[in-house]
């Protein structure tokens, strides 16, 4: 294929991908996994909050959320918050496969608040390190 033919194919290919919705999907996968949450959205407060004080080691600020049966949990609100579980920095919903990911999380300690109606809110300290061997698996607990 000649160089001039390649030049004319790229615009058509990009247009086709935009129309089909593939490029926006790729952008989400690269930046974050899950749907971004509107700024003022919060689920109602759960009856109990579980705070895990020990740092959980992870390769990245990403993982999967499951319910008590081990099934993936979608539409779980995963918030990255200021130290001490303070004000929200950014929030996403877990996707239909229970996955979530915050892109560009630097090495160090991050604070997450995990919530969904019918389950206890969870507060987690996550230590992101390139030396960690796995990503997060968060098991929700049913609220009483």
Secondary structure, DSSP 4 states (H G I P E B T S, - for coil): --HHHHHHHHHHHHHHHHHHTHHHHHHHHHHEESEEPPTT--PPPPS-EEEEEEEEEESSSEEEEE-TTS-B--S-EEEEE-TTT-SEEEEEE--TTSEEEETTPPSEEEEEEEE-TTB-EEEEEEEE-TT----EEEE--B--
